[in-house]
Amino acid sequence: MARGFESKSVEFQQEEAARGRTVKPALTSEQKARTARRATLELARIRAAEDLSRATVPAHRRMLEQAIAALDAQLGNL
């Protein structure tokens, strides 16, 4: 019995999905922690930079600039 168009389409989609998958190497717990730490620092830096763009009080701006510098240093050490 001939297979219908729909079943061929589903099979094709499954084959394409399987081809598109890339096998990522398994990360150690240390590598996962480092990746998570980097993501956290990057998000904190983005937040501080956005706050700095809106800050008008000089003392607050200085504090945010110092925070960004500290975050940059931590990111550089990773």
Rosetta blueprint (number, residue, H / E / L):
1 M L
2 A L
3 R L
4 G L
5 F H
6 E H
7 S H
8 K H
9 S H
10 V H
11 E H
12 F H
13 Q H
14 Q H
15 E H
16 E H
17 A H
18 A H
19 R H
20 G H
21 R L
22 T L
23 V L
24 K L
25 P L
26 A L
27 L L
28 T L
29 S H
30 E H
31 Q H
32 K H
33 A H
34 R H
35 T H
36 A H
37 R H
38 R H
39 A H
40 T H
41 L H
42 E H
43 L H
44 A H
45 R H
46 I H
47 R H
48 A H
49 A H
50 E H
51 D H
52 L H
53 S H
54 R H
55 A L
56 T L
57 V L
58 P H
59 A H
60 H H
61 R H
62 R H
63 M H
64 L H
65 E H
66 Q H
67 A H
68 I H
69 A H
70 A H
71 L H
72 D H
73 A H
74 Q H
75 L H
76 G H
77 N H
78 L L
